[in-house]
Amino acid sequence: MIYLFFLHFILYRIWNKLRELNRKKDVVCLILSYPPFNSRNIETHRGWIRDVLEITHKAREALNSEKQVNISELSSKITGLLHHSIHDIEAHVPSHIIEQMCEWWSPGHTTPKKATLDLCIDDFMIRQILQYIQISEIRSILISGVNDKTFLRRLKNLPPIRQMFDLVIQVNVKSCLAIEDMEDRIIEELGFSKSSRGEAEQLLRSQNFLILLDDCEPIISFHDLGMAVSRCFSSFPGMPVADLEIRGNHHLLSWELFCKNVGEVMSSIQQLAVHLLRQCSGHLLATVLMARALKDVKNVRIWQHASRVIGCLPTSHAEDRILFNALSFVLEHLGSANKCVKYCASHLEMEGTYKVDLLDSWMKEDLIETLDEGEKIVQHLVNALLLESFRNGESIRMREEIRKELVNFYEAEMNPIPLVELDGRGLMEAPKNETWEEANEMYLMNNKISKLLDNPNCPKLSALFLQGNHHLRVISPSFFQCMPILQILDLSQTKIKSLPQSLFKLVQLRKFILRSCELFSSCQLNWRICHLEVLDLEGTEIINLPVTVGKLTNLTNLKVSFYPQANGNRKSNSSDRIIPQNVISRLLQLEELTIDMSSEDERWNVTIKDIVEEVCCLNRLHFLKLHLPEVLLLNDLRNESSLINLSWMHFRFIVGNHLKRIISRLPHESTIKFEEQESCLKYVNGKDIPIEIKEVLQHATAFFLDRHLDATSLSKFGIENMKNLKCCVLQECNEIETIYLSLHYMKNLRSIWKGPLSGWDPLEFLKVLALYSCPNLTNIFTLDLVAWLDNLEELVVEDCPEINTIMLPADQQNWRERYLPNLKKISLHYLPKLVSIFGNVPIAPSLEWLSFYDCPSLKILFPEEVSSHNLQAIIGEADWWSALNESERFQLQNLGAIFFPIERDIDLRTQLAEINDQLQAQMQETEPSEQSVEVETSSKQKQVA
């Protein structure tokens, strides 16, 4: 017993080393799951990983057995393994980040929710799991830091997992306090009773199985089950509970590297940055290259261009497509330094050279004129990561991976891809066969071609663009026969009715676009085009989607439109389902899904509930367009088991029975503006204000309320739910009485309305107008606009530093008797340049409240602005009011009785609320007849004044 106690004491002393070793192993495993690492490096590290697993198993045996163990030898081996070199890894990930990851590291930069979902879980984390689950020595995996309860279910349904294992089961082991309890749960999940343990074990021995344990209690260590484990921690200090731990936040590594090198990522660019990282696929070197090239870039178009370049399809010259594309983008912006890079790629030795020798070579080659110019170029290329500085800056070298792809790039530059660019030439015939033979890309769009060659020989053709040839009706059956590497095909806006059989031999096809082919009605797709990533059938007249689409498991973008089928026109053998069951749920890589459907087609009502259920299984979606005939379907889309999160994606929802009009009353400009928004909600023919609509509205940037039956006020949908709205359209809502318009932080807003006002005015029913932090706004109203705002009751303007007047001056001859007849409340705060409100224009006969704060330039109130018999309160700073009364231009008397002073050192909103409460109390004490004539000046008011 004394020996065992002493043994445990000694073992506890080396557990810290063992814990440090395993954390280093976990971090190395994670980084090795990211490109680029060559096979030699990976095998070296994997040998070390196996040694770490072996020594960990021996240490565990030492703890659990009573036999003597050579503690000194065990400790020595652990120390030796801790000194394993990771210099090749540190070339991609700075050593201080690796050290932090070996502890309880969290990313230092703010991470968008979208990035957390897409980058950490859906891409990089699953990739690591799929890599290491195949290593026989790794029998248990702990997944920590994942709060998504659907993660294991999604992992279970991945096709590679299904192909890898004969048996995959998911077991909830919540409240299991011992290994026996867990085994009982597994036996039950296998369909056996607890008494049939032997049969269950026999089944598992005969199967290549994977068991996913969910909701594990933090007191059990799993080393002998051979299964992946989620959300489980060991209670034994320092002892790893599994062979490999994968931490969710560690997969923010690429985002951390990106932010560290790119500088500040503005909120308006974050989504573009996330998309760019996804295009980089976690390639650490490409990530840093792109980040440094985009450092401090604020131009959205440059970011969009960067995403397009990094996502380009592979060329015959590239060995590492992503790195090749990243270098292409970097070189675009180098200017004269490009020739120096080209020289280094061709002449710089792998071990590098002295900087002075490199500059001398550049001078001899006439690449630079002065040494100072050369020094600046070297520093620029080092900052861009195209070169590396070492030996205290005396020597220069180039990474081998970069050098190799630069050689490929300049070789491609010397031998450019043959392009045939004949777009928009008015061609009536296709080019001759010899033109097709050498072309890599052919641009024949927007011509008048009516017939193509029967069987052109195109061994090099990778992209063919034929869109906009409105006379093209038929394609020869053998046209695509000799296009073995075609990857992009665009037949949009042509008159073709069907597809030739040779198209289905295009096994390399990745993008197939048939947008707006109005005569195309029969869509028969063959499973052989299994690499297809984009399928666009929007604007066609297909009747249903073929079941073979479910086999296109690489699809990331699917857009379909369906031609409506009336009951009387439906063929007797036609299916009631527009989309066959389980087709959408198989497309697990989908990122964008558009289904355009007419509500006149009753088949949609048969299909839609199943479609919503299948859509909820797609965890990679970031765009979704659907027509939901019933409001309750929004619940199905957002229930607990759904993988859809509207706050992380863009959407286009039409909710309700939507019947298309022959003639729309909505101006075309309004429709375009609505459809330009990121997330659109259109609610049609609605009744009442469903909670489901309110909840989705919180995530919408555009709201279209069409023919609502009984809504009397837009605010009924909840002002708090409209914080993200950029566009709001109301049409034929006959009961609407109240509209509230609030504009916050509109930095480029210069006017509320531009253009003539005649006939129908969309602001006619506006009741509340609130403007906050609009730095470029100088005025709000014109006389013409004010004339339309008879229903306006409240005006709030705050923190608009350039406003000098609320209404522009107008010719007195055009005045009418009174403007803004229902305006009751005006609040003007933090307007340093305001010198005038409405001038001497007769306004607001019903005004009750007039509040000013921090308006130092306002030196006068015109009689017409404060002549309302209902005026109960004028609010402002005491010194401002005193200066106003001393002005010779301010002639009004007897207003001191309704003046309420504001203190500068007390919260403004608190004081306004107190004044409002005070006025309300006085109103209750006043007779109704007196209220309509004048405001009672109580002793309490006089004291405040």
LOMI-113645 format. One record per residue (C-alpha): residue in one letter; x, y, z. Coordinates in steps of 0.05 Angstrom, whole numbers, padded with zeros to 5 digits, always signed. Example, Ala and Ser with C-alpha at 12.3 -4.5 7.8 and 13.67 -1.06 7.14 Angstrom:
2
A+00246-00090+00156S+00273-00021+00143
***
This chain:
945
M+00000+00000+00000I+00057+00048+00017Y+00090+00031-00050L+00026+00045-00088F+00016+00111-00052F+00087+00132-00068L+00078+00108-00140H+00015+00151-00149F+00051+00210-00118I+00108+00204-00168L+00060+00194-00226Y+00022+00257-00208R+00087+00295-00214I+00097+00273-00286W+00024+00282-00307N+00037+00356-00319K+00090+00337-00370L+00044+00286-00400R-00012+00338-00405E+00035+00387-00438L+00057+00333-00487N-00014+00315-00506R-00034+00387-00515K+00025+00397-00561K+00003+00334-00598D-00068+00360-00605V-00044+00426-00633V+00003+00393-00682C-00054+00347-00705L-00098+00408-00716I-00047+00448-00756L-00029+00388-00798S-00102+00383-00820Y-00092+00450-00856P-00056+00457-00923P-00001+00464-00943F+00042+00408-00913N+00079+00358-00957S+00074+00283-00944R+00145+00278-00917N+00131+00327-00861I+00064+00296-00845E+00094+00226-00839T+00149+00252-00793H+00099+00284-00747R+00050+00226-00750G+00106+00179-00726W+00116+00226-00667I+00040+00227-00655R+00040+00151-00651D+00097+00153-00601V+00058+00203-00558L-00003+00158-00559E+00039+00098-00540I+00072+00133-00481T+00004+00159-00458H-00024+00088-00458K+00036+00064-00418A+00026+00119-00367R-00047+00100-00361E-00029+00028-00350A+00020+00049-00295L-00036+00084-00259N-00087+00028-00265S-00042-00032-00250E-00003-00054-00189K+00060-00076-00226Q+00124-00037-00219V+00139+00016-00271N+00206+00048-00289I+00185+00119-00272S+00252+00148-00292E+00249+00117-00362L+00177+00139-00370S+00194+00211-00351S+00255+00211-00396K+00214+00189-00457I+00161+00242-00444T+00215+00296-00440G+00246+00271-00504L+00180+00273-00541L+00167+00344-00515H+00229+00367-00553H+00201+00343-00620S+00218+00396-00672I+00160+00433-00704H+00200+00486-00742D+00164+00471-00807I+00097+00484-00771E+00124+00549-00740A+00139+00572-00811H+00064+00577-00821V+00039+00591-00750P+00078+00638-00704S+00109+00602-00645H+00074+00646-00594I+00005+00626-00622I+00025+00553-00618E+00046+00562-00546Q-00020+00597-00530M-00059+00541-00564C-00024+00490-00520E-00056+00527-00462W-00129+00550-00459W-00124+00594-00520S-00179+00638-00547P-00174+00680-00611G-00154+00752-00597H-00196+00782-00653T-00271+00791-00655T-00303+00735-00695P-00368+00744-00733K-00421+00693-00717K-00422+00672-00789A-00347+00658-00787T-00354+00616-00724L-00406+00572-00757D-00377+00564-00826L-00302+00565-00813C-00297+00529-00746I-00349+00475-00751D-00374+00463-00821D-00307+00465-00857F-00243+00458-00817M-00267+00420-00756I-00301+00365-00795R-00242+00361-00842Q-00196+00346-00783I-00244+00294-00755L-00248+00258-00823Q-00172+00257-00828Y-00156+00230-00758I-00214+00182-00750Q-00179+00138-00802I-00116+00130-00760S-00122+00063-00725E-00082+00085-00663I-00134+00140-00649R-00192+00102-00619S-00226+00159-00582I-00235+00233-00599L-00259+00286-00552I-00294+00346-00584S-00296+00405-00537G-00320+00476-00542V-00378+00460-00589N-00444+00487-00565D-00483+00465-00626K-00525+00406-00603T-00536+00384-00675F-00462+00375-00690L-00459+00300-00677R-00522+00287-00718R-00491+00324-00777L-00426+00286-00768K-00464+00221-00767N-00498+00235-00833L-00436+00256-00872P-00427+00211-00933P-00353+00197-00917I-00371+00173-00847R-00425+00128-00875Q-00376+00099-00926M-00321+00090-00874F-00362+00051-00822D-00411-00007-00826L-00448+00017-00765V-00456+00089-00739I-00498+00103-00678Q-00509+00165-00636V-00522+00154-00562N-00543+00206-00511V-00507+00187-00446K-00530+00245-00404S-00530+00228-00329C-00486+00167-00339L-00439+00166-00279A-00402+00102-00295I-00376+00065-00355E-00428+00010-00343D-00485+00060-00348M-00457+00083-00414E-00451+00012-00440D-00524+00000-00422R-00545+00060-00463I-00504+00035-00523I-00535-00034-00518E-00605-00004-00517E-00589+00040-00577L-00567-00023-00614G-00636-00052-00602F-00618-00102-00548S-00640-00109-00476K-00590-00099-00420S-00589-00174-00408S-00565-00185-00480R-00497-00154-00470G-00462-00213-00502E-00503-00208-00566A-00489-00133-00570E-00414-00144-00562Q-00415-00199-00615L-00449-00151-00663L-00397-00097-00651R-00339-00146-00660S-00367-00164-00729Q-00374-00092-00751N-00329-00033-00766F-00367+00014-00721L-00368+00086-00697I-00405+00106-00634L-00419+00180-00622L-00431+00197-00549D-00470+00260-00534D-00480+00299-00469C-00425+00263-00431E-00417+00277-00357P-00349+00306-00338I-00328+00248-00293I-00315+00191-00341S-00252+00175-00380F-00262+00136-00445H-00202+00098-00471D-00226+00029-00488L-00290+00042-00526G-00261+00061-00593M-00310+00117-00606A-00315+00191-00619V-00337+00231-00558S-00370+00299-00556R-00371+00350-00499C-00335+00307-00447F-00279+00323-00398S-00239+00279-00351S-00241+00290-00276F-00170+00262-00269P-00122+00322-00268G-00077+00323-00329M-00097+00254-00355P-00124+00258-00426V-00194+00229-00431A-00185+00212-00504D-00131+00198-00555L-00144+00264-00589E-00178+00328-00566I-00206+00376-00619R-00224+00443-00590G-00275+00485-00628N-00242+00552-00616H-00175+00527-00642H-00206+00523-00711L-00210+00598-00711L-00136+00595-00724S-00141+00618-00797W-00186+00676-00776E-00135+00695-00723L-00078+00693-00773F-00118+00732-00823C-00137+00787-00774K-00066+00791-00747N-00040+00806-00817V-00096+00845-00849G-00107+00897-00794E-00176+00922-00775V-00234+00887-00810M-00292+00935-00814S-00361+00908-00800S-00382+00923-00872I-00326+00878-00898Q-00330+00822-00847Q-00376+00778-00889L-00330+00788-00949A-00270+00769-00906V-00306+00706-00882H-00323+00687-00954L-00250+00699-00974L-00226+00652-00919R-00274+00598-00940Q-00246+00605-01011C-00177+00596-00981S-00201+00529-00951G-00157+00540-00890H-00093+00544-00932L-00049+00578-00880L+00002+00606-00928A-00050+00632-00977T-00089+00662-00919V-00030+00704-00896L-00012+00724-00967M-00083+00749-00980A-00087+00783-00913R-00023+00822-00924A-00044+00841-00994L-00110+00868-00966K-00080+00902-00905D-00120+00965-00889V-00159+00961-00954K-00228+00991-00945N-00253+00986-01017V-00308+00934-01021R-00296+00921-01095I-00224+00901-01083W-00247+00851-01030Q-00298+00823-01079H-00245+00817-01133A-00199+00781-01084S-00254+00730-01070R-00264+00718-01145V-00189+00709-01158I-00177+00661-01099G-00238+00619-01121C-00217+00611-01194L-00219+00541-01222P-00153+00504-01229T-00109+00514-01290S-00063+00464-01322H-00003+00504-01295A-00021+00503-01221E+00000+00448-01173D-00029+00483-01112R-00091+00519-01139I-00105+00562-01078L-00033+00584-01070F-00028+00597-01145N-00090+00641-01143A-00067+00678-01080L+00000+00694-01114S-00038+00717-01176F-00076+00768-01134V-00013+00791-01098L+00026+00800-01162E-00030+00842-01192H-00014+00898-01143L+00062+00895-01143G+00076+00941-01202S+00150+00948-01219A+00169+00901-01163N+00139+00843-01203K+00202+00836-01245C+00244+00830-01182V+00199+00774-01157K+00206+00739-01225Y+00282+00743-01219C+00281+00713-01149A+00235+00656-01171S+00284+00638-01226H+00352+00651-01194L+00347+00652-01118E+00376+00588-01087M+00335+00550-01036E+00383+00567-00979G+00378+00641-00997T+00431+00694-01009Y+00460+00756-00978K+00416+00817-00989V+00474+00858-01016D+00488+00805-01069L+00414+00803-01089L+00412+00879-01096D+00476+00876-01138S+00444+00825-01184W+00382+00868-01191M+00426+00927-01210K+00463+00886-01262E+00397+00863-01292D+00372+00935-01295L+00314+00917-01249I+00329+00975-01203E+00365+01041-01211T+00390+01053-01140L+00406+01012-01078D+00355+01053-01039E+00301+01032-01089G+00323+00960-01081E+00321+00964-01006K+00250+00990-01009I+00229+00934-01057V+00261+00881-01013Q+00224+00907-00952H+00159+00910-00991L+00167+00838-01014V+00185+00815-00944N+00122+00849-00917A+00082+00814-00972L+00113+00747-00951L+00141+00735-01021L+00210+00738-00991E+00237+00722-00922S+00291+00759-00884F+00339+00720-00838R+00407+00728-00804N+00385+00794-00774G+00363+00820-00841E+00429+00807-00877S+00402+00749-00919I+00341+00737-00962R+00306+00673-00984M+00241+00650-01015R+00196+00595-00989E+00200+00533-01033E+00123+00528-01039I+00119+00600-01063R+00178+00593-01111K+00147+00531-01143E+00080+00565-01156L+00113+00629-01180V+00151+00589-01232N+00084+00559-01253F+00053+00628-01255Y+00107+00659-01299E+00106+00598-01344A+00031+00609-01353E+00044+00682-01366M+00093+00663-01422N+00042+00614-01450P-00025+00648-01441I-00090+00610-01444P-00120+00616-01513L-00185+00655-01508V-00236+00664-01563E-00272+00729-01547L-00327+00740-01598D-00382+00765-01552G-00431+00817-01577R-00407+00815-01649G-00474+00801-01681L-00449+00733-01705M-00501+00690-01740E-00456+00629-01747A-00410+00594-01697P-00335+00595-01709K-00303+00541-01752N-00275+00477-01723E-00202+00499-01722T-00221+00557-01675W-00250+00507-01625E-00190+00460-01626E-00141+00508-01593A-00188+00547-01548N-00187+00541-01472E-00245+00590-01462M-00297+00612-01513Y-00339+00675-01505L-00395+00674-01556M-00450+00707-01515N-00499+00760-01540N-00496+00741-01613K-00548+00716-01663I-00522+00645-01670S-00577+00597-01688K-00536+00534-01701L-00474+00504-01671L-00425+00454-01701D-00446+00382-01698N-00385+00354-01663P-00328+00404-01652N-00261+00377-01627C-00246+00415-01563P-00192+00378-01523K-00171+00441-01484L-00238+00476-01475S-00254+00490-01402A-00307+00545-01407L-00361+00558-01459F-00407+00619-01455L-00466+00620-01503Q-00516+00661-01463G-00559+00713-01498N-00562+00677-01566H-00637+00683-01572H-00640+00647-01639L-00607+00584-01613R-00661+00530-01608V-00628+00462-01619I-00560+00433-01600S-00533+00373-01638P-00536+00307-01599S-00460+00299-01606F-00440+00372-01595F-00407+00359-01526Q-00377+00292-01547C-00305+00318-01551M-00302+00367-01493P-00269+00323-01440I-00248+00379-01392L-00306+00429-01398Q-00320+00458-01330I-00365+00518-01343L-00425+00520-01390D-00474+00578-01395L-00534+00571-01441S-00577+00625-01408Q-00627+00665-01448T-00629+00618-01507K-00689+00583-01538I-00666+00511-01526K-00721+00463-01505S-00680+00402-01484L-00608+00379-01471P-00568+00333-01517Q-00545+00267-01489S-00471+00283-01500L-00476+00336-01446F-00480+00282-01394K-00411+00258-01412L-00381+00323-01386V-00355+00290-01323Q-00313+00352-01305L-00371+00401-01310R-00375+00445-01248K-00421+00503-01268F-00482+00494-01311I-00526+00555-01322L-00594+00554-01358R-00623+00618-01329S-00683+00648-01365C-00689+00593-01418E-00765+00603-01424L-00777+00544-01471F-00736+00494-01430S-00786+00448-01397S-00754+00379-01392C-00697+00372-01343Q-00666+00303-01345L-00598+00305-01310N-00550+00246-01309W-00512+00227-01246R-00447+00224-01286I-00439+00299-01280C-00427+00287-01206H-00375+00343-01198L-00427+00396-01213E-00424+00452-01162V-00472+00504-01192L-00538+00488-01225D-00580+00548-01245L-00649+00532-01274E-00682+00597-01251G-00730+00626-01303T-00741+00560-01339E-00808+00525-01346I-00791+00457-01318I-00849+00420-01287N-00811+00383-01233L-00741+00367-01210P-00712+00299-01230V-00694+00252-01175T-00623+00247-01204V-00608+00316-01176G-00602+00283-01108K-00539+00248-01134L-00504+00314-01148T-00476+00315-01078N-00423+00368-01094L-00475+00421-01110T-00462+00486-01072N-00512+00529-01110L-00580+00506-01135K-00632+00553-01166V-00696+00526-01196S-00762+00555-01222F-00824+00513-01236Y-00878+00525-01287P-00946+00524-01253Q-00991+00466-01268A-01066+00476-01262N-01106+00415-01240G-01141+00408-01307N-01076+00411-01347R-01038+00360-01306K-01019+00296-01340S-01049+00234-01310N-00981+00203-01296S-00952+00268-01269S-00928+00266-01197D-00961+00310-01144R-00891+00327-01119I-00851+00382-01152I-00787+00360-01118P-00780+00286-01102Q-00773+00269-01028N-00702+00267-00998V-00670+00301-01058I-00655+00367-01023S-00632+00333-00958R-00578+00295-00996L-00546+00360-01021L-00506+00372-00957Q-00456+00419-00990L-00510+00470-01011E-00492+00542-00994E-00545+00576-01036L-00615+00549-01050T-00669+00585-01091I-00737+00553-01105D-00783+00599-01144M-00854+00573-01144S-00922+00600-01161S-00974+00593-01106E-01025+00579-01160D-00994+00509-01167E-01027+00465-01115R-00970+00415-01120W-00929+00464-01079N-00976+00456-01020V-00964+00381-01024T-00889+00389-01026I-00870+00449-00984K-00873+00419-00914D-00825+00364-00933I-00780+00414-00969V-00776+00457-00906E-00759+00396-00865E-00703+00377-00913V-00676+00448-00917C-00668+00446-00841C-00615+00392-00850L-00570+00437-00892N-00519+00466-00844R-00477+00504-00897L-00533+00548-00925H-00519+00622-00926F-00574+00641-00976L-00645+00614-00980K-00704+00635-01023L-00771+00602-01011H-00846+00616-01017L-00882+00593-00954P-00957+00592-00964E-00970+00585-00889V-00941+00627-00833L-00933+00566-00789L-00880+00539-00836L-00833+00591-00807N-00836+00553-00742D-00813+00489-00777L-00756+00528-00808R-00732+00552-00740N-00747+00495-00691E-00695+00466-00644S-00673+00411-00692S-00664+00459-00751L-00594+00478-00773I-00621+00543-00803N-00602+00606-00766L-00630+00668-00799S-00583+00715-00762W-00524+00683-00799M-00552+00682-00869H-00588+00720-00924F-00658+00701-00945R-00717+00717-00990F-00783+00694-00961I-00853+00704-00989V-00902+00685-00935G-00976+00677-00951N-01019+00661-01011H-00985+00701-01065L-01024+00711-01130K-00986+00747-01184R-01018+00809-01213I-01026+00822-01287I-01009+00894-01274S-00972+00915-01211R-00984+00983-01179L-00916+00983-01147P-00864+01027-01182H-00810+00986-01215E-00756+01025-01177S-00787+01004-01111T-00786+00931-01132I-00713+00935-01151K-00695+00970-01086F-00731+00916-01046E-00698+00859-01083E-00629+00890-01076Q-00630+00880-01000E-00594+00823-00966S-00652+00791-00928C-00723+00803-00952L-00789+00786-00920K-00853+00794-00961Y-00918+00782-00923V-00978+00774-00970N-01053+00773-00956G-01040+00768-00882K-01088+00774-00824D-01070+00795-00753I-00996+00802-00733P-00967+00732-00725I-00910+00725-00676E-00872+00685-00729I-00871+00745-00776K-00846+00790-00719E-00789+00742-00703V-00766+00735-00775L-00773+00810-00784Q-00717+00819-00733H-00668+00790-00783A-00695+00824-00846T-00664+00884-00881A-00725+00893-00925F-00799+00885-00909F-00856+00884-00960L-00926+00885-00930D-00974+00869-00987R-01051+00871-00981H-01054+00860-00906L-01126+00854-00885D-01129+00889-00817A-01063+00920-00796T-01076+00992-00775S-01004+01011-00759L-00936+00988-00782S-00913+00994-00710K-00959+00935-00693F-00903+00891-00722G-00857+00919-00667I-00811+00977-00676E-00758+00937-00639N-00762+00884-00694M-00745+00934-00749K-00675+00955-00727N-00642+00922-00787L-00691+00949-00839K-00662+00988-00897C-00724+00984-00941C-00798+00980-00924V-00853+00975-00976L-00928+00977-00963Q-00979+00962-01017E-01055+00960-01014C-01059+00956-00938N-01125+00993-00934E-01130+00993-00858I-01062+01024-00845E-01069+01088-00805T-01000+01096-00774I-00930+01091-00802Y-00867+01103-00762L-00802+01119-00798S-00737+01117-00758L-00669+01128-00790H-00607+01112-00749Y-00533+01125-00765M-00544+01142-00839K-00476+01172-00853N-00490+01190-00926L-00562+01213-00919R-00571+01282-00949S-00646+01286-00959I-00710+01251-00936W-00743+01256-01004K-00717+01273-01073G-00760+01288-01133P-00830+01314-01147L-00889+01296-01103S-00954+01286-01140G-01012+01238-01140W-00995+01184-01088D-00945+01200-01034P-00916+01141-00993L-00904+01189-00934E-00976+01211-00932F-00992+01168-00871L-00927+01178-00835K-00939+01193-00762V-00870+01191-00730L-00804+01213-00763A-00740+01202-00723L-00670+01218-00748Y-00608+01198-00709S-00534+01209-00725C-00539+01230-00798P-00474+01269-00805N-00486+01296-00876L-00559+01317-00869T-00567+01394-00873N-00643+01400-00874I-00704+01356-00870F-00765+01386-00904T-00782+01427-00964L-00849+01464-00968D-00874+01413-01019L-00858+01355-00974V-00888+01386-00912A-00953+01395-00950W-00960+01319-00953L-00946+01306-00879D-01014+01322-00850N-01013+01260-00807L-00944+01271-00777E-00950+01274-00701E-00878+01271-00676L-00810+01295-00703V-00745+01274-00669V-00676+01298-00694E-00613+01280-00655D-00539+01284-00667C-00540+01311-00738P-00482+01361-00735E-00492+01393-00804I-00566+01410-00798N-00577+01485-00801T-00652+01487-00812I-00709+01439-00806M-00744+01466-00868L-00715+01503-00927P-00741+01574-00939A-00798+01580-00989D-00835+01635-01027Q-00889+01664-00982Q-00937+01667-01041N-00942+01591-01040W-00959+01585-00967R-01025+01557-00943E-01060+01572-00878R-01027+01518-00835Y-00977+01461-00845L-00967+01398-00803P-01036+01404-00770N-01027+01342-00726L-00955+01352-00704K-00955+01350-00628K-00883+01337-00608I-00816+01364-00633S-00749+01342-00602L-00685+01374-00628H-00622+01351-00592Y-00547+01357-00606L-00553+01402-00668P-00495+01451-00662K-00508+01487-00728L-00584+01493-00723V-00603+01567-00734S-00676+01559-00755I-00734+01510-00747F-00789+01529-00795G-00778+01604-00797N-00842+01644-00800V-00880+01590-00838P-00947+01576-00803I-00939+01507-00774A-00963+01459-00721P-01027+01489-00692S-01032+01427-00646L-00961+01429-00620E-00955+01408-00546W-00881+01394-00534L-00819+01431-00559S-00752+01404-00533F-00683+01432-00547Y-00615+01410-00522D-00545+01430-00545C-00569+01476-00601P-00523+01536-00587S-00534+01569-00654L-00609+01573-00647K-00619+01647-00626I-00693+01657-00643L-00761+01624-00641F-00810+01653-00690P-00882+01668-00665E-00909+01619-00717E-00868+01563-00685V-00894+01572-00614S-00964+01599-00626S-01002+01535-00612H-01055+01542-00558N-01039+01470-00538L-00966+01483-00523Q-00951+01454-00455A-00875+01452-00451I-00813+01486-00480I-00751+01449-00456G-00678+01471-00459E-00617+01494-00420A-00629+01553-00372D-00572+01596-00401W-00597+01583-00472W-00667+01606-00451S-00639+01668-00417A-00599+01688-00479L-00661+01677-00521N-00703+01723-00477E-00650+01777-00480S-00650+01777-00556E-00685+01837-00587R-00714+01790-00640F-00749+01747-00589Q-00814+01786-00574L-00859+01732-00546Q-00881+01739-00473N-00912+01693-00422L-00875+01631-00446G-00832+01627-00383A-00890+01593-00348I-00884+01532-00392F-00808+01530-00397F-00773+01471-00364P-00697+01477-00354I-00650+01420-00368E-00587+01407-00327R-00524+01390-00367D-00495+01343-00314I-00557+01298-00310D-00578+01247-00362L-00621+01281-00415R-00670+01223-00425T-00681+01217-00350Q-00699+01291-00345L-00746+01287-00405A-00781+01227-00376E-00791+01264-00310I-00820+01326-00346N-00866+01282-00386D-00891+01247-00322Q-00902+01315-00290L-00943+01339-00349Q-00985+01276-00350A-01001+01285-00276Q-01023+01356-00289M-01066+01334-00347Q-01103+01287-00302E-01117+01343-00252T-01143+01390-00306E-01215+01393-00330P-01224+01369-00402S-01253+01436-00423E-01192+01472-00394Q-01144+01426-00430S-01170+01446-00497V-01160+01521-00484E-01095+01529-00446V-01044+01494-00404E-01055+01504-00330T-00995+01537-00297S-00992+01504-00230S-00947+01528-00174K-00902+01469-00186Q-00891+01491-00259K-00876+01562-00238Q-00822+01538-00190V-00788+01499-00246A-00792+01558-00294
***
